[in-house]
Amino acid sequence: MENTKPCDYLSLKAWFVEYGKPVFNSDKLLHYHTKPIQRELIEAGAMAKVGVNIFLHKTRFWPEYQRIVSANCGQADGGRIKSGGSQE
């Protein structure tokens, strides 16, 4: 892992100020999309959690989020897809 400093992370409010838009449209969506993979995001250095406060890495959050989600894609239905491309 690369050297990471506390200044590499932004709180959700600071993310909004710096990028001009929230990470997700609402806090509920943020919780819905990140809670199941929160441990993986933290281990990858893309997210930090201090108490109830969430901090996102400036450059690592979106690439890691997309990598983890794509790796987990299909696990919700057990990955059962027929050879014709349709699900069972």
CYANA upper distance limits for C-alpha pairs under 8 A (distance plus 0.5 A):
  1 MET  CA     45 GLY  CA      8.44
  4 THR  CA      8 ASP  CA      7.05
  5 LYS  CA      9 TYR  CA      8.20
  8 ASP  CA     57 HIS  CA      6.22
  8 ASP  CA     58 LYS  CA      6.40
  9 TYR  CA     47 MET  CA      8.33
  9 TYR  CA     48 ALA  CA      8.33
  9 TYR  CA     55 PHE  CA      6.17
  9 TYR  CA     56 LEU  CA      5.70
  9 TYR  CA     57 HIS  CA      4.80
  9 TYR  CA     58 LYS  CA      6.26
 10 LEU  CA     14 ALA  CA      6.05
 10 LEU  CA     15 TRP  CA      6.12
 10 LEU  CA     55 PHE  CA      5.69
 10 LEU  CA     56 LEU  CA      5.81
 10 LEU  CA     57 HIS  CA      6.83
 10 LEU  CA     58 LYS  CA      7.06
 11 SER  CA     15 TRP  CA      6.57
 11 SER  CA     53 ASN  CA      7.99
 11 SER  CA     54 ILE  CA      6.64
 11 SER  CA     55 PHE  CA      4.93
 11 SER  CA     56 LEU  CA      6.91
 12 LEU  CA     16 PHE  CA      6.90
 12 LEU  CA     22 PRO  CA      7.85
 12 LEU  CA     23 VAL  CA      7.99
 12 LEU  CA     54 ILE  CA      7.31
 12 LEU  CA     55 PHE  CA      6.93
 12 LEU  CA     56 LEU  CA      7.79
 13 LYS  CA     17 VAL  CA      6.89
 13 LYS  CA     22 PRO  CA      8.48
 14 ALA  CA     18 GLU  CA      6.51
 15 TRP  CA     19 TYR  CA      6.38
 15 TRP  CA     20 GLY  CA      8.19
 15 TRP  CA     21 LYS  CA      8.13
 15 TRP  CA     22 PRO  CA      7.27
 15 TRP  CA     23 VAL  CA      7.89
 15 TRP  CA     56 LEU  CA      8.45
 16 PHE  CA     20 GLY  CA      5.58
 16 PHE  CA     21 LYS  CA      5.42
 16 PHE  CA     22 PRO  CA      5.37
 16 PHE  CA     23 VAL  CA      7.91
 17 VAL  CA     21 LYS  CA      8.00
 22 PRO  CA     26 SER  CA      8.28
 23 VAL  CA     30 LEU  CA      7.79
 24 PHE  CA     29 LEU  CA      6.55
 24 PHE  CA     30 LEU  CA      6.04
 25 ASN  CA     29 LEU  CA      7.14
 25 ASN  CA     30 LEU  CA      8.28
 26 SER  CA     30 LEU  CA      6.93
 27 ASP  CA     31 HIS  CA      6.69
 28 LYS  CA     32 TYR  CA      6.52
 29 LEU  CA     33 HIS  CA      6.47
 30 LEU  CA     34 THR  CA      6.43
 30 LEU  CA     35 LYS  CA      8.41
 31 HIS  CA     35 LYS  CA      5.82
 32 TYR  CA     36 PRO  CA      8.09
 33 HIS  CA     37 ILE  CA      8.40
 34 THR  CA     38 GLN  CA      5.91
 37 ILE  CA     41 LEU  CA      6.78
 37 ILE  CA     68 ILE  CA      8.03
 38 GLN  CA     42 ILE  CA      6.67
 38 GLN  CA     47 MET  CA      8.17
 39 ARG  CA     43 GLU  CA      6.66
 40 GLU  CA     44 ALA  CA      6.57
 40 GLU  CA     68 ILE  CA      8.05
 41 LEU  CA     45 GLY  CA      6.81
 41 LEU  CA     46 ALA  CA      5.70
 41 LEU  CA     47 MET  CA      5.96
 41 LEU  CA     61 PHE  CA      8.17
 41 LEU  CA     64 GLU  CA      7.36
 41 LEU  CA     65 TYR  CA      7.36
 41 LEU  CA     68 ILE  CA      8.43
 42 ILE  CA     46 ALA  CA      6.30
 42 ILE  CA     47 MET  CA      5.22
 42 ILE  CA     48 ALA  CA      6.15
 42 ILE  CA     49 LYS  CA      8.31
 44 ALA  CA     64 GLU  CA      7.61
 45 GLY  CA     57 HIS  CA      7.71
 45 GLY  CA     60 ARG  CA      7.80
 46 ALA  CA     56 LEU  CA      6.51
 46 ALA  CA     57 HIS  CA      5.49
 46 ALA  CA     60 ARG  CA      5.57
 46 ALA  CA     61 PHE  CA      4.94
 46 ALA  CA     62 TRP  CA      8.50
 46 ALA  CA     64 GLU  CA      6.98
 46 ALA  CA     65 TYR  CA      8.33
 47 MET  CA     54 ILE  CA      7.66
 47 MET  CA     55 PHE  CA      6.20
 47 MET  CA     56 LEU  CA      5.07
 47 MET  CA     57 HIS  CA      6.36
 47 MET  CA     61 PHE  CA      7.14
 48 ALA  CA     54 ILE  CA      6.47
 48 ALA  CA     55 PHE  CA      5.53
 48 ALA  CA     56 LEU  CA      6.88
 48 ALA  CA     57 HIS  CA      8.38
 49 LYS  CA     53 ASN  CA      6.21
 49 LYS  CA     54 ILE  CA      5.15
 49 LYS  CA     55 PHE  CA      6.61
 50 VAL  CA     54 ILE  CA      7.05
 50 VAL  CA     55 PHE  CA      8.50
 56 LEU  CA     61 PHE  CA      6.55
 57 HIS  CA     61 PHE  CA      5.81
 59 THR  CA     63 PRO  CA      8.29
 60 ARG  CA     64 GLU  CA      6.52
 61 PHE  CA     65 TYR  CA      6.38
 62 TRP  CA     66 GLN  CA      6.56
 63 PRO  CA     67 ARG  CA      6.63
 64 GLU  CA     68 ILE  CA      6.54
 65 TYR  CA     69 VAL  CA      6.59
 66 GLN  CA     70 SER  CA      6.50
 67 ARG  CA     71 ALA  CA      6.61
 68 ILE  CA     72 ASN  CA      6.66
 69 VAL  CA     73 CYS  CA      6.48
 74 GLY  CA     78 GLY  CA      6.73
 74 GLY  CA     79 GLY  CA      4.98
 74 GLY  CA     80 ARG  CA      8.23
 75 GLN  CA     79 GLY  CA      5.81
 80 ARG  CA     87 GLN  CA      6.86
 80 ARG  CA     88 GLU  CA      6.99
 81 ILE  CA     85 GLY  CA      6.66
 81 ILE  CA     86 SER  CA      6.49
 81 ILE  CA     87 GLN  CA      4.99
 81 ILE  CA     88 GLU  CA      6.64
 82 LYS  CA     86 SER  CA      6.07
 82 LYS  CA     87 GLN  CA      6.17
 82 LYS  CA     88 GLU  CA      6.77
